[in-house]
Amino acid sequence: MSQTSGADVCNAGWTRRFTAIGARLQEAVELHRGLGFEVRLEAADTGSEDVVERAGCAQCFVMTLAQTIYTRPSGARTDEIAAER
């Protein structure tokens, strides 16, 4: 299974939010959906700066469970944002 790079996801119109796990991950997904965003989850990139800064975390078992949250406005939300401009 290949992982999509963060740059590819961002180039497709998604905004990287943060990496989370467990209950915080679910809370963030529900919050962003409730605000009208589409949500996409990708496996955490263990080579990203926010992970590398934490000594040894790139090799932690928990990193296999972490996911990075990306969002973009849903179709209705996109129309609403365009109307505001």
MMTF fields as JSON, N, C-alpha, C and O atoms, coordinates in Angstrom:
{
  "mmtfVersion": "1.0.0",
  "mmtfProducer": "UNKNOWN",
  "numBonds": 339,
  "numAtoms": 340,
  "numGroups": 85,
  "numChains": 1,
  "numModels": 1,
  "chainsPerModel": [1],
  "groupsPerChain": [85],
  "chainIdList": ["A"],
  "bondAtomList": [4, 2, 8, 6, 12, 10, 16, 14, 20, 18, 24, 22, 28, 26, 32, 30, 36, 34, 40, 38, 44, 42, 48, 46, 52, 50, 56, 54, 60, 58, 64, 62, 68, 66, 72, 70, 76, 74, 80, 78, 84, 82, 88, 86, 92, 90, 96, 94, 100, 98, 104, 102, 108, 106, 112, 110, 116, 114, 120, 118, 124, 122, 128, 126, 132, 130, 136, 134, 140, 138, 144, 142, 148, 146, 152, 150, 156, 154, 160, 158, 164, 162, 168, 166, 172, 170, 176, 174, 180, 178, 184, 182, 188, 186, 192, 190, 196, 194, 200, 198, 204, 202, 208, 206, 212, 210, 216, 214, 220, 218, 224, 222, 228, 226, 232, 230, 236, 234, 240, 238, 244, 242, 248, 246, 252, 250, 256, 254, 260, 258, 264, 262, 268, 266, 272, 270, 276, 274, 280, 278, 284, 282, 288, 286, 292, 290, 296, 294, 300, 298, 304, 302, 308, 306, 312, 310, 316, 314, 320, 318, 324, 322, 328, 326, 332, 330, 336, 334],
  "bondOrderList": [1, 1, 1, 1, 1, 1, 1, 1, 1, 1, 1, 1, 1, 1, 1, 1, 1, 1, 1, 1, 1, 1, 1, 1, 1, 1, 1, 1, 1, 1, 1, 1, 1, 1, 1, 1, 1, 1, 1, 1, 1, 1, 1, 1, 1, 1, 1, 1, 1, 1, 1, 1, 1, 1, 1, 1, 1, 1, 1, 1, 1, 1, 1, 1, 1, 1, 1, 1, 1, 1, 1, 1, 1, 1, 1, 1, 1, 1, 1, 1, 1, 1, 1, 1],
  "groupList": [{"groupName": "MET", "atomNameList": ["N", "CA", "C", "O"], "elementList": ["N", "C", "C", "O"], "formalChargeList": [0, 0, 0, 0], "bondAtomList": [1, 0, 2, 1, 3, 2], "bondOrderList": [1, 1, 2], "singleLetterCode": "M", "chemCompType": "L-PEPTIDE LINKING"}, {"groupName": "SER", "atomNameList": ["N", "CA", "C", "O"], "elementList": ["N", "C", "C", "O"], "formalChargeList": [0, 0, 0, 0], "bondAtomList": [1, 0, 2, 1, 3, 2], "bondOrderList": [1, 1, 2], "singleLetterCode": "S", "chemCompType": "L-PEPTIDE LINKING"}, {"groupName": "GLN", "atomNameList": ["N", "CA", "C", "O"], "elementList": ["N", "C", "C", "O"], "formalChargeList": [0, 0, 0, 0], "bondAtomList": [1, 0, 2, 1, 3, 2], "bondOrderList": [1, 1, 2], "singleLetterCode": "Q", "chemCompType": "L-PEPTIDE LINKING"}, {"groupName": "THR", "atomNameList": ["N", "CA", "C", "O"], "elementList": ["N", "C", "C", "O"], "formalChargeList": [0, 0, 0, 0], "bondAtomList": [1, 0, 2, 1, 3, 2], "bondOrderList": [1, 1, 2], "singleLetterCode": "T", "chemCompType": "L-PEPTIDE LINKING"}, {"groupName": "GLY", "atomNameList": ["N", "CA", "C", "O"], "elementList": ["N", "C", "C", "O"], "formalChargeList": [0, 0, 0, 0], "bondAtomList": [1, 0, 2, 1, 3, 2], "bondOrderList": [1, 1, 2], "singleLetterCode": "G", "chemCompType": "PEPTIDE LINKING"}, {"groupName": "ALA", "atomNameList": ["N", "CA", "C", "O"], "elementList": ["N", "C", "C", "O"], "formalChargeList": [0, 0, 0, 0], "bondAtomList": [1, 0, 2, 1, 3, 2], "bondOrderList": [1, 1, 2], "singleLetterCode": "A", "chemCompType": "L-PEPTIDE LINKING"}, {"groupName": "ASP", "atomNameList": ["N", "CA", "C", "O"], "elementList": ["N", "C", "C", "O"], "formalChargeList": [0, 0, 0, 0], "bondAtomList": [1, 0, 2, 1, 3, 2], "bondOrderList": [1, 1, 2], "singleLetterCode": "D", "chemCompType": "L-PEPTIDE LINKING"}, {"groupName": "VAL", "atomNameList": ["N", "CA", "C", "O"], "elementList": ["N", "C", "C", "O"], "formalChargeList": [0, 0, 0, 0], "bondAtomList": [1, 0, 2, 1, 3, 2], "bondOrderList": [1, 1, 2], "singleLetterCode": "V", "chemCompType": "L-PEPTIDE LINKING"}, {"groupName": "CYS", "atomNameList": ["N", "CA", "C", "O"], "elementList": ["N", "C", "C", "O"], "formalChargeList": [0, 0, 0, 0], "bondAtomList": [1, 0, 2, 1, 3, 2], "bondOrderList": [1, 1, 2], "singleLetterCode": "C", "chemCompType": "L-PEPTIDE LINKING"}, {"groupName": "ASN", "atomNameList": ["N", "CA", "C", "O"], "elementList": ["N", "C", "C", "O"], "formalChargeList": [0, 0, 0, 0], "bondAtomList": [1, 0, 2, 1, 3, 2], "bondOrderList": [1, 1, 2], "singleLetterCode": "N", "chemCompType": "L-PEPTIDE LINKING"}, {"groupName": "TRP", "atomNameList": ["N", "CA", "C", "O"], "elementList": ["N", "C", "C", "O"], "formalChargeList": [0, 0, 0, 0], "bondAtomList": [1, 0, 2, 1, 3, 2], "bondOrderList": [1, 1, 2], "singleLetterCode": "W", "chemCompType": "L-PEPTIDE LINKING"}, {"groupName": "ARG", "atomNameList": ["N", "CA", "C", "O"], "elementList": ["N", "C", "C", "O"], "formalChargeList": [0, 0, 0, 0], "bondAtomList": [1, 0, 2, 1, 3, 2], "bondOrderList": [1, 1, 2], "singleLetterCode": "R", "chemCompType": "L-PEPTIDE LINKING"}, {"groupName": "PHE", "atomNameList": ["N", "CA", "C", "O"], "elementList": ["N", "C", "C", "O"], "formalChargeList": [0, 0, 0, 0], "bondAtomList": [1, 0, 2, 1, 3, 2], "bondOrderList": [1, 1, 2], "singleLetterCode": "F", "chemCompType": "L-PEPTIDE LINKING"}, {"groupName": "ILE", "atomNameList": ["N", "CA", "C", "O"], "elementList": ["N", "C", "C", "O"], "formalChargeList": [0, 0, 0, 0], "bondAtomList": [1, 0, 2, 1, 3, 2], "bondOrderList": [1, 1, 2], "singleLetterCode": "I", "chemCompType": "L-PEPTIDE LINKING"}, {"groupName": "LEU", "atomNameList": ["N", "CA", "C", "O"], "elementList": ["N", "C", "C", "O"], "formalChargeList": [0, 0, 0, 0], "bondAtomList": [1, 0, 2, 1, 3, 2], "bondOrderList": [1, 1, 2], "singleLetterCode": "L", "chemCompType": "L-PEPTIDE LINKING"}, {"groupName": "GLU", "atomNameList": ["N", "CA", "C", "O"], "elementList": ["N", "C", "C", "O"], "formalChargeList": [0, 0, 0, 0], "bondAtomList": [1, 0, 2, 1, 3, 2], "bondOrderList": [1, 1, 2], "singleLetterCode": "E", "chemCompType": "L-PEPTIDE LINKING"}, {"groupName": "HIS", "atomNameList": ["N", "CA", "C", "O"], "elementList": ["N", "C", "C", "O"], "formalChargeList": [0, 0, 0, 0], "bondAtomList": [1, 0, 2, 1, 3, 2], "bondOrderList": [1, 1, 2], "singleLetterCode": "H", "chemCompType": "L-PEPTIDE LINKING"}, {"groupName": "TYR", "atomNameList": ["N", "CA", "C", "O"], "elementList": ["N", "C", "C", "O"], "formalChargeList": [0, 0, 0, 0], "bondAtomList": [1, 0, 2, 1, 3, 2], "bondOrderList": [1, 1, 2], "singleLetterCode": "Y", "chemCompType": "L-PEPTIDE LINKING"}, {"groupName": "PRO", "atomNameList": ["N", "CA", "C", "O"], "elementList": ["N", "C", "C", "O"], "formalChargeList": [0, 0, 0, 0], "bondAtomList": [1, 0, 2, 1, 3, 2], "bondOrderList": [1, 1, 2], "singleLetterCode": "P", "chemCompType": "L-PEPTIDE LINKING"}],
  "groupTypeList": [0, 1, 2, 3, 1, 4, 5, 6, 7, 8, 9, 5, 4, 10, 3, 11, 11, 12, 3, 5, 13, 4, 5, 11, 14, 2, 15, 5, 7, 15, 14, 16, 11, 4, 14, 4, 12, 15, 7, 11, 14, 15, 5, 5, 6, 3, 4, 1, 15, 6, 7, 7, 15, 11, 5, 4, 8, 5, 2, 8, 12, 7, 0, 3, 14, 5, 2, 3, 13, 17, 3, 11, 18, 1, 4, 5, 11, 3, 6, 15, 13, 5, 5, 15, 11],
  "groupIdList": [1, 2, 3, 4, 5, 6, 7, 8, 9, 10, 11, 12, 13, 14, 15, 16, 17, 18, 19, 20, 21, 22, 23, 24, 25, 26, 27, 28, 29, 30, 31, 32, 33, 34, 35, 36, 37, 38, 39, 40, 41, 42, 43, 44, 45, 46, 47, 48, 49, 50, 51, 52, 53, 54, 55, 56, 57, 58, 59, 60, 61, 62, 63, 64, 65, 66, 67, 68, 69, 70, 71, 72, 73, 74, 75, 76, 77, 78, 79, 80, 81, 82, 83, 84, 85],
  "secStructList": [7, 7, 7, 7, 7, 2, 2, 2, 2, 2, 2, 6, 6, 7, 3, 3, 3, 3, 3, 3, 7, 2, 2, 2, 2, 2, 2, 2, 2, 2, 2, 2, 2, 2, 6, 6, 3, 3, 3, 3, 3, 3, 3, 7, 7, 6, 6, 1, 2, 2, 2, 2, 6, 1, 6, 6, 4, 4, 4, 7, 4, 4, 4, 4, 6, 7, 3, 3, 3, 3, 3, 3, 3, 7, 2, 2, 2, 2, 2, 2, 2, 2, 2, 2, 7],
  "xCoordList": [0.847, 0.0, 0.886, 1.718, 0.715, 1.549, 0.877, -0.348, 1.71, 1.215, 1.327, 2.346, 0.301, 0.316, 1.161, 1.037, 2.021, 2.85, 2.014, 1.019, 2.43, 1.731, 1.678, 0.676, 2.752, 2.788, 1.743, 1.078, 1.601, 0.601, -0.813, -1.651, -1.056, -2.386, -2.667, -3.761, -1.686, -1.875, -2.053, -2.834, -1.343, -1.488, -2.863, -3.297, -3.545, -4.89, -5.961, -7.147, -5.549, -6.514, -6.792, -7.662, -6.083, -6.277, -5.325, -4.233, -5.734, -4.902, -4.514, -5.377, -3.213, -2.739, -3.069, -2.749, -3.705, -4.053, -3.034, -2.218, -3.067, -2.11, -2.198, -3.079, -1.285, -1.263, -1.793, -1.414, -2.669, -3.292, -3.516, -3.288, -3.966, -4.213, -5.388, -5.633, -6.098, -7.144, -8.288, -8.813, -8.668, -9.824, -9.653, -10.613, -8.459, -8.212, -8.406, -8.908, -8.005, -8.187, -9.681, -10.111, -10.459, -11.907, -12.574, -13.452, -12.166, -12.729, -12.47, -13.367, -11.245, -10.875, -11.638, -12.084, -11.788, -12.537, -13.985, -14.521, -14.609, -15.999, -16.143, -17.104, -15.195, -15.244, -15.168, -15.988, -14.192, -14.036, -15.225, -15.654, -15.751, -16.95, -18.126, -18.911, -18.25, -19.329, -19.244, -20.259, -18.03, -17.82, -17.986, -17.813, -18.319, -18.591, -17.4, -17.423, -16.361, -15.188, -15.218, -15.763, -14.623, -14.322, -13.071, -12.202, -12.977, -11.826, -11.167, -11.838, -9.854, -9.072, -8.006, -7.338, -7.855, -6.841, -5.768, -6.071, -4.536, -3.392, -2.519, -2.461, -1.848, -0.905, 0.11, 0.535, 0.502, 1.47, 2.774, 3.253, 3.335, 4.608, 5.722, 5.976, 6.373, 7.407, 8.651, 9.566, 8.705, 9.833, 9.541, 10.415, 8.321, 7.974, 8.675, 9.04, 8.857, 9.59, 8.972, 9.702, 7.642, 7.025, 7.238, 7.15, 7.512, 7.798, 9.283, 9.668, 10.116, 11.559, 12.07, 13.031, 11.44, 11.863, 11.747, 12.469, 10.867, 10.686, 11.591, 11.299, 12.676, 13.696, 13.098, 12.407, 13.369, 12.972, 11.541, 11.193, 10.7, 9.285, 9.06, 8.093, 9.932, 9.745, 9.747, 9.244, 10.302, 10.374, 9.432, 9.443, 8.632, 7.692, 6.571, 6.142, 6.112, 4.978, 3.749, 2.966, 3.584, 2.393, 2.28, 1.175, 3.39, 3.341, 2.609, 2.147, 2.501, 1.747, 0.244, -0.522, -0.172, -1.587, -1.955, -3.129, -0.963, -1.211, -1.594, -1.111, -2.466, -2.888, -2.848, -3.104, -2.522, -2.504, -3.844, -4.348, -4.402, -5.7, -5.498, -4.741, -6.184, -6.224, -7.676, -8.565, -7.925, -9.296, -9.348, -8.34, -10.548, -10.835, -12.316, -13.103, -12.686, -14.105, -14.928, -14.501, -16.095, -16.998, -17.568, -17.362, -18.269, -18.839, -19.682, -19.535, -20.555, -21.418, -20.586, -20.842, -19.604, -18.74, -17.903, -17.67, -17.45, -16.676, -17.506, -17.01, -18.769, -19.668, -19.878, -19.925, -20.001, -20.221, -18.986, -19.13, -17.797, -16.561, -16.418, -16.026, -16.731, -16.634, -17.614, -17.285, -18.793, -19.803, -19.356, -19.725, -18.554, -18.072, -17.024, -16.83, -16.355, -15.282, -15.851, -15.12],
  "yCoordList": [-1.182, 0.0, 1.236, 1.405, 2.095, 3.281, 4.434, 4.546, 5.281, 6.425, 7.658, 7.859, 8.469, 9.708, 10.713, 10.827, 11.442, 12.428, 13.633, 13.952, 14.302, 15.494, 16.571, 17.275, 16.702, 17.719, 17.416, 18.324, 16.138, 15.753, 16.065, 16.566, 15.765, 16.017, 17.514, 17.945, 18.309, 19.768, 20.343, 21.275, 19.804, 20.272, 19.956, 20.577, 19.0, 18.632, 19.456, 19.138, 20.509, 21.411, 21.158, 21.809, 20.237, 19.933, 20.776, 21.119, 21.11, 21.839, 20.905, 20.288, 20.798, 19.954, 20.637, 21.809, 19.906, 20.449, 20.005, 20.813, 18.748, 18.229, 16.717, 16.11, 16.117, 14.67, 14.344, 14.98, 13.354, 12.993, 11.49, 10.763, 11.054, 9.633, 9.495, 10.379, 8.403, 8.063, 9.054, 9.507, 9.384, 10.241, 11.628, 12.192, 12.18, 13.511, 13.507, 14.473, 12.421, 12.281, 12.306, 13.048, 11.504, 11.446, 12.785, 13.207, 13.462, 14.768, 15.769, 16.514, 15.781, 16.725, 16.429, 17.352, 15.163, 14.787, 15.26, 15.868, 14.985, 15.392, 16.91, 17.435, 17.618, 19.077, 19.656, 20.496, 19.214, 19.751, 19.4, 20.222, 18.202, 17.841, 18.698, 19.14, 18.933, 19.775, 21.205, 21.895, 21.654, 23.0, 23.06, 24.118, 21.927, 21.901, 21.561, 21.821, 20.982, 20.611, 19.138, 18.303, 18.835, 17.452, 17.107, 17.958, 15.88, 15.452, 14.265, 13.333, 14.308, 13.212, 12.838, 13.708, 11.556, 11.078, 10.321, 9.504, 10.592, 9.901, 9.383, 9.98, 8.279, 7.759, 8.845, 9.575, 8.956, 9.974, 9.782, 8.66, 10.885, 10.871, 10.933, 11.991, 9.827, 9.781, 10.564, 10.698, 11.079, 11.901, 13.385, 14.204, 13.749, 15.166, 15.837, 15.181, 17.135, 17.889, 17.768, 17.64, 17.804, 17.767, 16.437, 16.377, 15.381, 14.08, 13.941, 13.456, 14.354, 14.213, 15.005, 14.59, 16.144, 16.968, 16.231, 16.544, 15.28, 14.501, 13.279, 12.323, 13.316, 12.27, 10.879, 10.564, 10.062, 8.666, 8.374, 7.207, 9.376, 9.121, 8.467, 7.727, 8.732, 8.156, 6.642, 5.985, 6.084, 4.635, 4.076, 2.872, 4.917, 4.458, 3.632, 3.913, 2.644, 1.845, 2.724, 2.517, 3.693, 4.533, 5.289, 5.644, 5.534, 6.247, 5.453, 6.024, 4.153, 3.357, 3.611, 3.289, 4.186, 4.469, 5.918, 6.232, 6.8, 8.223, 8.514, 7.867, 9.493, 9.903, 11.426, 12.133, 11.904, 13.34, 13.743, 13.107, 14.813, 15.308, 16.387, 17.337, 16.226, 17.227, 17.613, 16.767, 18.884, 19.326, 20.21, 20.759, 20.325, 21.303, 21.603, 20.78, 22.78, 23.126, 22.146, 21.729, 21.786, 20.945, 21.797, 23.01, 21.191, 21.927, 23.106, 24.206, 22.901, 23.975, 25.045, 26.239, 24.617, 25.558, 26.369, 27.555, 25.767, 26.469, 27.582, 28.692, 27.292, 28.298, 29.458, 30.622, 29.121, 30.123, 31.042, 32.259, 30.467, 31.245, 32.149, 33.308, 31.633, 32.415, 33.591, 34.683, 33.385, 34.442, 35.567, 36.725, 35.215, 36.203, 37.122, 38.247, 36.647, 37.444, 38.397, 39.163],
  "zCoordList": [0.0, 0.0, 0.0, 0.892, -0.989, -1.061, -0.329, -0.289, 0.245, 0.984, 0.094, -0.568, 0.078, -0.684, 0.082, 1.301, -0.623, 0.072, 0.464, -0.187, 1.54, 2.002, 0.936, 0.809, 0.168, -0.895, -1.962, -2.461, -2.312, -3.314, -2.821, -3.571, -1.567, -0.997, -0.979, -1.345, -0.556, -0.517, -1.912, -2.102, -2.883, -4.259, -4.824, -5.794, -4.226, -4.668, -3.953, -4.036, -3.254, -2.63, -1.164, -0.587, -0.548, 0.866, 1.706, 1.253, 2.93, 3.876, 5.008, 5.631, 5.278, 6.37, 7.689, 7.887, 8.58, 9.893, 10.942, 11.385, 11.339, 12.31, 12.371, 11.762, 13.105, 13.273, 14.658, 15.641, 14.731, 16.002, 16.063, 15.096, 17.219, 17.457, 18.419, 19.239, 18.317, 19.283, 19.367, 18.35, 20.601, 20.846, 20.241, 19.716, 20.305, 19.729, 18.217, 17.641, 17.588, 16.15, 15.819, 14.936, 16.521, 16.28, 16.559, 15.807, 17.636, 17.966, 16.844, 16.45, 16.335, 15.282, 13.993, 13.31, 13.661, 12.463, 12.589, 11.663, 13.714, 13.934, 13.917, 13.354, 14.53, 14.553, 13.146, 12.775, 12.365, 11.015, 10.118, 9.308, 10.257, 9.47, 9.892, 9.053, 11.187, 11.699, 11.212, 11.115, 10.903, 10.378, 8.864, 8.258, 8.256, 6.827, 5.949, 4.746, 6.534, 5.751, 5.366, 6.089, 4.216, 3.888, 4.68, 4.873, 5.133, 5.935, 5.265, 4.821, 5.198, 4.633, 5.66, 6.217, 5.901, 6.832, 6.069, 5.199, 6.393, 5.809, 6.943, 8.018, 6.696, 7.688, 7.998, 7.103, 9.264, 9.663, 8.901, 8.733, 8.446, 7.74, 8.778, 9.353, 9.015, 10.053, 9.667, 10.479, 8.461, 8.045, 8.139, 7.856, 8.532, 8.594, 9.766, 10.742, 9.664, 10.677, 12.058, 13.041, 12.163, 13.478, 14.181, 15.407, 13.448, 14.051, 14.326, 15.39, 13.398, 13.543, 14.735, 15.383, 15.039, 16.165, 17.494, 18.441, 17.571, 18.803, 18.729, 18.011, 19.465, 19.406, 19.522, 20.491, 18.534, 18.559, 18.172, 17.992, 18.036, 17.759, 16.405, 16.224, 15.469, 14.137, 14.196, 13.285, 15.249, 15.362, 16.422, 16.682, 17.028, 18.049, 17.421, 16.302, 18.12, 17.656, 17.469, 16.541, 18.342, 18.304, 16.973, 16.562, 16.308, 15.032, 13.962, 12.974, 14.145, 13.173, 13.3, 12.392, 14.422, 14.663, 14.373, 14.176, 14.345, 14.148, 12.702, 11.773, 12.533, 11.199, 11.107, 12.082, 9.922, 9.677, 9.07, 8.144, 9.615, 9.179, 8.125, 8.325, 7.003, 5.939, 5.752, 5.855, 5.478, 5.24, 3.995, 3.549, 3.459, 2.404, 2.495, 2.962, 2.048, 2.104, 1.268, 0.192, 1.764, 0.976, -0.151, -0.169, -1.076, -2.194, -1.745, -2.279, -0.782, -0.288, 0.404, 0.247, 1.16, 1.886, 0.902, 1.136, -0.184, -1.203, -1.824, -2.02, -2.135, -2.703, -1.719, -2.115, -0.445, 0.603, 0.716, 0.831, 0.682, 0.774, -0.456, -0.327, -1.632, -2.865, -2.819, -3.282, -2.275, -2.193, -1.249, -1.439, -0.225, 0.733, 0.114, 0.575, -0.922, -1.547, -2.465, -3.093]
}
